[in-house]
Amino acid sequence: MCECSKVHLYEVEFKMEGMIVVPTHKNCGVSLNDKQAEKFQKELMKTWGFEEEEE
């Protein structure tokens, strides 16, 4: 898991791990941890103009 302190939207790429696509940090080449992945998803939805869903 990525241990980088801050991951920006433009620093994330997607790679295959088996049959699963995972967000990966471009600088270190390691998959994002759960907290980073959740933050990335929220930032991506905001950038695309989607409303945040209430659970």
PDB file as gemmi writes it, atoms N, CA and C in Angstrom:
CRYST1    1.000    1.000    1.000  90.00  90.00  90.00 P 1                      
ATOM      1  N   MET A   1       0.822  -1.180   0.000  1.00  0.00           N  
ATOM      2  CA  MET A   1       0.000   0.000   0.000  1.00  0.00           C  
ATOM      3  C   MET A   1       0.874   1.254   0.000  1.00  0.00           C  
ATOM      4  N   CYS A   2       0.385   2.260  -0.659  1.00  0.00           N  
ATOM      5  CA  CYS A   2       1.109   3.522  -0.781  1.00  0.00           C  
ATOM      6  C   CYS A   2       1.165   4.230   0.571  1.00  0.00           C  
ATOM      7  N   GLU A   3       2.317   4.710   0.944  1.00  0.00           N  
ATOM      8  CA  GLU A   3       2.497   5.424   2.202  1.00  0.00           C  
ATOM      9  C   GLU A   3       2.790   6.906   1.979  1.00  0.00           C  
ATOM     10  N   CYS A   4       2.613   7.405   0.752  1.00  0.00           N  
ATOM     11  CA  CYS A   4       2.858   8.815   0.452  1.00  0.00           C  
ATOM     12  C   CYS A   4       1.853   9.674   1.215  1.00  0.00           C  
ATOM     13  N   SER A   5       2.306  10.823   1.710  1.00  0.00           N  
ATOM     14  CA  SER A   5       1.450  11.651   2.552  1.00  0.00           C  
ATOM     15  C   SER A   5       0.307  12.299   1.789  1.00  0.00           C  
ATOM     16  N   LYS A   6       0.550  12.727   0.556  1.00  0.00           N  
ATOM     17  CA  LYS A   6      -0.497  13.398  -0.208  1.00  0.00           C  
ATOM     18  C   LYS A   6      -0.483  12.893  -1.643  1.00  0.00           C  
ATOM     19  N   VAL A   7      -1.647  12.485  -2.125  1.00  0.00           N  
ATOM     20  CA  VAL A   7      -1.782  11.982  -3.489  1.00  0.00           C  
ATOM     21  C   VAL A   7      -2.789  12.866  -4.212  1.00  0.00           C  
ATOM     22  N   HIS A   8      -2.379  13.456  -5.324  1.00  0.00           N  
ATOM     23  CA  HIS A   8      -3.256  14.332  -6.097  1.00  0.00           C  
ATOM     24  C   HIS A   8      -3.932  13.548  -7.218  1.00  0.00           C  
ATOM     25  N   LEU A   9      -5.020  14.094  -7.712  1.00  0.00           N  
ATOM     26  CA  LEU A   9      -5.820  13.455  -8.755  1.00  0.00           C  
ATOM     27  C   LEU A   9      -4.984  13.087  -9.973  1.00  0.00           C  
ATOM     28  N   TYR A  10      -4.100  13.976 -10.398  1.00  0.00           N  
ATOM     29  CA  TYR A  10      -3.299  13.737 -11.602  1.00  0.00           C  
ATOM     30  C   TYR A  10      -2.134  12.770 -11.369  1.00  0.00           C  
ATOM     31  N   GLU A  11      -1.920  12.326 -10.139  1.00  0.00           N  
ATOM     32  CA  GLU A  11      -0.836  11.389  -9.823  1.00  0.00           C  
ATOM     33  C   GLU A  11      -1.321   9.944  -9.728  1.00  0.00           C  
ATOM     34  N   VAL A  12      -2.564   9.688 -10.129  1.00  0.00           N  
ATOM     35  CA  VAL A  12      -3.137   8.348  -9.997  1.00  0.00           C  
ATOM     36  C   VAL A  12      -3.342   7.741 -11.372  1.00  0.00           C  
ATOM     37  N   GLU A  13      -2.943   6.482 -11.517  1.00  0.00           N  
ATOM     38  CA  GLU A  13      -3.211   5.724 -12.736  1.00  0.00           C  
ATOM     39  C   GLU A  13      -3.820   4.393 -12.312  1.00  0.00           C  
ATOM     40  N   PHE A  14      -4.384   3.684 -13.255  1.00  0.00           N  
ATOM     41  CA  PHE A  14      -5.043   2.418 -12.945  1.00  0.00           C  
ATOM     42  C   PHE A  14      -4.259   1.266 -13.540  1.00  0.00           C  
ATOM     43  N   LYS A  15      -4.061   0.220 -12.733  1.00  0.00           N  
ATOM     44  CA  LYS A  15      -3.331  -0.972 -13.171  1.00  0.00           C  
ATOM     45  C   LYS A  15      -4.146  -2.210 -12.817  1.00  0.00           C  
ATOM     46  N   MET A  16      -3.881  -3.274 -13.551  1.00  0.00           N  
ATOM     47  CA  MET A  16      -4.537  -4.556 -13.280  1.00  0.00           C  
ATOM     48  C   MET A  16      -3.738  -5.332 -12.237  1.00  0.00           C  
ATOM     49  N   GLU A  17      -4.433  -5.853 -11.246  1.00  0.00           N  
ATOM     50  CA  GLU A  17      -3.861  -6.797 -10.285  1.00  0.00           C  
ATOM     51  C   GLU A  17      -4.746  -8.032 -10.354  1.00  0.00           C  
ATOM     52  N   GLY A  18      -4.314  -9.000 -11.121  1.00  0.00           N  
ATOM     53  CA  GLY A  18      -5.159 -10.164 -11.381  1.00  0.00           C  
ATOM     54  C   GLY A  18      -6.289  -9.737 -12.293  1.00  0.00           C  
ATOM     55  N   MET A  19      -7.521  -9.886 -11.836  1.00  0.00           N  
ATOM     56  CA  MET A  19      -8.694  -9.482 -12.612  1.00  0.00           C  
ATOM     57  C   MET A  19      -9.322  -8.206 -12.058  1.00  0.00           C  
ATOM     58  N   ILE A  20      -8.612  -7.499 -11.193  1.00  0.00           N  
ATOM     59  CA  ILE A  20      -9.139  -6.299 -10.544  1.00  0.00           C  
ATOM     60  C   ILE A  20      -8.322  -5.088 -10.981  1.00  0.00           C  
ATOM     61  N   VAL A  21      -9.013  -3.986 -11.295  1.00  0.00           N  
ATOM     62  CA  VAL A  21      -8.350  -2.726 -11.626  1.00  0.00           C  
ATOM     63  C   VAL A  21      -8.222  -1.925 -10.335  1.00  0.00           C  
ATOM     64  N   VAL A  22      -7.000  -1.489 -10.016  1.00  0.00           N  
ATOM     65  CA  VAL A  22      -6.770  -0.750  -8.778  1.00  0.00           C  
ATOM     66  C   VAL A  22      -6.118   0.595  -9.074  1.00  0.00           C  
ATOM     67  N   PRO A  23      -6.504   1.649  -8.315  1.00  0.00           N  
ATOM     68  CA  PRO A  23      -5.835   2.937  -8.459  1.00  0.00           C  
ATOM     69  C   PRO A  23      -4.421   2.838  -7.884  1.00  0.00           C  
ATOM     70  N   THR A  24      -3.449   3.356  -8.629  1.00  0.00           N  
ATOM     71  CA  THR A  24      -2.040   3.249  -8.259  1.00  0.00           C  
ATOM     72  C   THR A  24      -1.390   4.623  -8.311  1.00  0.00           C  
ATOM     73  N   HIS A  25      -0.517   4.916  -7.350  1.00  0.00           N  
ATOM     74  CA  HIS A  25       0.206   6.184  -7.329  1.00  0.00           C  
ATOM     75  C   HIS A  25       1.340   6.133  -8.345  1.00  0.00           C  
ATOM     76  N   LYS A  26       1.386   7.098  -9.250  1.00  0.00           N  
ATOM     77  CA  LYS A  26       2.392   7.096 -10.320  1.00  0.00           C  
ATOM     78  C   LYS A  26       3.814   7.222  -9.787  1.00  0.00           C  
ATOM     79  N   ASN A  27       4.020   7.999  -8.726  1.00  0.00           N  
ATOM     80  CA  ASN A  27       5.373   8.255  -8.233  1.00  0.00           C  
ATOM     81  C   ASN A  27       6.014   7.033  -7.583  1.00  0.00           C  
ATOM     82  N   CYS A  28       5.266   6.306  -6.767  1.00  0.00           N  
ATOM     83  CA  CYS A  28       5.863   5.152  -6.081  1.00  0.00           C  
ATOM     84  C   CYS A  28       5.478   3.823  -6.728  1.00  0.00           C  
ATOM     85  N   GLY A  29       4.433   3.816  -7.579  1.00  0.00           N  
ATOM     86  CA  GLY A  29       4.040   2.601  -8.285  1.00  0.00           C  
ATOM     87  C   GLY A  29       3.300   1.579  -7.447  1.00  0.00           C  
ATOM     88  N   VAL A  30       2.804   1.999  -6.289  1.00  0.00           N  
ATOM     89  CA  VAL A  30       2.124   1.093  -5.373  1.00  0.00           C  
ATOM     90  C   VAL A  30       0.641   1.471  -5.308  1.00  0.00           C  
ATOM     91  N   SER A  31      -0.231   0.478  -5.091  1.00  0.00           N  
ATOM     92  CA  SER A  31      -1.665   0.757  -5.017  1.00  0.00           C  
ATOM     93  C   SER A  31      -1.985   1.637  -3.807  1.00  0.00           C  
ATOM     94  N   LEU A  32      -3.034   2.444  -3.946  1.00  0.00           N  
ATOM     95  CA  LEU A  32      -3.446   3.351  -2.880  1.00  0.00           C  
ATOM     96  C   LEU A  32      -4.037   2.564  -1.716  1.00  0.00           C  
ATOM     97  N   ASN A  33      -3.860   3.100  -0.500  1.00  0.00           N  
ATOM     98  CA  ASN A  33      -4.510   2.458   0.644  1.00  0.00           C  
ATOM     99  C   ASN A  33      -5.983   2.869   0.658  1.00  0.00           C  
ATOM    100  N   ASP A  34      -6.775   2.307   1.552  1.00  0.00           N  
ATOM    101  CA  ASP A  34      -8.224   2.534   1.562  1.00  0.00           C  
ATOM    102  C   ASP A  34      -8.584   4.007   1.740  1.00  0.00           C  
ATOM    103  N   LYS A  35      -7.900   4.687   2.644  1.00  0.00           N  
ATOM    104  CA  LYS A  35      -8.186   6.103   2.910  1.00  0.00           C  
ATOM    105  C   LYS A  35      -7.880   6.950   1.670  1.00  0.00           C  
ATOM    106  N   GLN A  36      -6.743   6.696   1.021  1.00  0.00           N  
ATOM    107  CA  GLN A  36      -6.368   7.438  -0.181  1.00  0.00           C  
ATOM    108  C   GLN A  36      -7.335   7.150  -1.327  1.00  0.00           C  
ATOM    109  N   ALA A  37      -7.751   5.899  -1.474  1.00  0.00           N  
ATOM    110  CA  ALA A  37      -8.677   5.519  -2.543  1.00  0.00           C  
ATOM    111  C   ALA A  37     -10.025   6.203  -2.363  1.00  0.00           C  
ATOM    112  N   GLU A  38     -10.502   6.284  -1.134  1.00  0.00           N  
ATOM    113  CA  GLU A  38     -11.774   6.954  -0.861  1.00  0.00           C  
ATOM    114  C   GLU A  38     -11.677   8.449  -1.170  1.00  0.00           C  
ATOM    115  N   LYS A  39     -10.579   9.075  -0.752  1.00  0.00           N  
ATOM    116  CA  LYS A  39     -10.372  10.499  -1.028  1.00  0.00           C  
ATOM    117  C   LYS A  39     -10.268  10.739  -2.539  1.00  0.00           C  
ATOM    118  N   PHE A  40      -9.570   9.858  -3.252  1.00  0.00           N  
ATOM    119  CA  PHE A  40      -9.439   9.971  -4.706  1.00  0.00           C  
ATOM    120  C   PHE A  40     -10.805   9.881  -5.376  1.00  0.00           C  
ATOM    121  N   GLN A  41     -11.633   8.939  -4.939  1.00  0.00           N  
ATOM    122  CA  GLN A  41     -12.959   8.768  -5.525  1.00  0.00           C  
ATOM    123  C   GLN A  41     -13.810  10.021  -5.314  1.00  0.00           C  
ATOM    124  N   LYS A  42     -13.769  10.605  -4.116  1.00  0.00           N  
ATOM    125  CA  LYS A  42     -14.533  11.827  -3.841  1.00  0.00           C  
ATOM    126  C   LYS A  42     -14.047  12.982  -4.710  1.00  0.00           C  
ATOM    127  N   GLU A  43     -12.720  13.127  -4.840  1.00  0.00           N  
ATOM    128  CA  GLU A  43     -12.142  14.191  -5.650  1.00  0.00           C  
ATOM    129  C   GLU A  43     -12.506  14.011  -7.123  1.00  0.00           C  
ATOM    130  N   LEU A  44     -12.492  12.780  -7.600  1.00  0.00           N  
ATOM    131  CA  LEU A  44     -12.837  12.480  -8.986  1.00  0.00           C  
ATOM    132  C   LEU A  44     -14.301  12.807  -9.267  1.00  0.00           C  
ATOM    133  N   MET A  45     -15.202  12.412  -8.378  1.00  0.00           N  
ATOM    134  CA  MET A  45     -16.630  12.698  -8.548  1.00  0.00           C  
ATOM    135  C   MET A  45     -16.879  14.205  -8.550  1.00  0.00           C  
ATOM    136  N   LYS A  46     -16.181  14.936  -7.688  1.00  0.00           N  
ATOM    137  CA  LYS A  46     -16.320  16.396  -7.631  1.00  0.00           C  
ATOM    138  C   LYS A  46     -15.828  17.024  -8.933  1.00  0.00           C  
ATOM    139  N   THR A  47     -14.704  16.541  -9.461  1.00  0.00           N  
ATOM    140  CA  THR A  47     -14.133  17.058 -10.707  1.00  0.00           C  
ATOM    141  C   THR A  47     -15.066  16.803 -11.881  1.00  0.00           C  
ATOM    142  N   TRP A  48     -15.703  15.648 -11.901  1.00  0.00           N  
ATOM    143  CA  TRP A  48     -16.614  15.291 -12.993  1.00  0.00           C  
ATOM    144  C   TRP A  48     -17.964  15.989 -12.871  1.00  0.00           C  
ATOM    145  N   GLY A  49     -18.235  16.621 -11.723  1.00  0.00           N  
ATOM    146  CA  GLY A  49     -19.479  17.357 -11.537  1.00  0.00           C  
ATOM    147  C   GLY A  49     -20.642  16.537 -11.015  1.00  0.00           C  
ATOM    148  N   PHE A  50     -20.373  15.366 -10.438  1.00  0.00           N  
ATOM    149  CA  PHE A  50     -21.437  14.544  -9.864  1.00  0.00           C  
ATOM    150  C   PHE A  50     -21.678  14.955  -8.419  1.00  0.00           C  
ATOM    151  N   GLU A  51     -22.930  14.857  -7.999  1.00  0.00           N  
ATOM    152  CA  GLU A  51     -23.279  15.142  -6.612  1.00  0.00           C  
ATOM    153  C   GLU A  51     -22.820  13.986  -5.732  1.00  0.00           C  
ATOM    154  N   GLU A  52     -22.407  14.304  -4.508  1.00  0.00           N  
ATOM    155  CA  GLU A  52     -21.996  13.256  -3.571  1.00  0.00           C  
ATOM    156  C   GLU A  52     -23.231  12.544  -3.048  1.00  0.00           C  
ATOM    157  N   GLU A  53     -23.206  11.216  -3.079  1.00  0.00           N  
ATOM    158  CA  GLU A  53     -24.358  10.429  -2.641  1.00  0.00           C  
ATOM    159  C   GLU A  53     -24.382  10.303  -1.132  1.00  0.00           C  
ATOM    160  N   GLU A  54     -25.582  10.390  -0.575  1.00  0.00           N  
ATOM    161  CA  GLU A  54     -25.773  10.190   0.857  1.00  0.00           C  
ATOM    162  C   GLU A  54     -26.049   8.711   1.089  1.00  0.00           C  
ATOM    163  N   GLU A  55     -25.429   8.120   2.097  1.00  0.00           N  
ATOM    164  CA  GLU A  55     -25.653   6.687   2.372  1.00  0.00           C  
ATOM    165  C   GLU A  55     -26.646   6.497   3.476  1.00  0.00           C  
TER     166      GLU A  55                                                      
END                                                                             
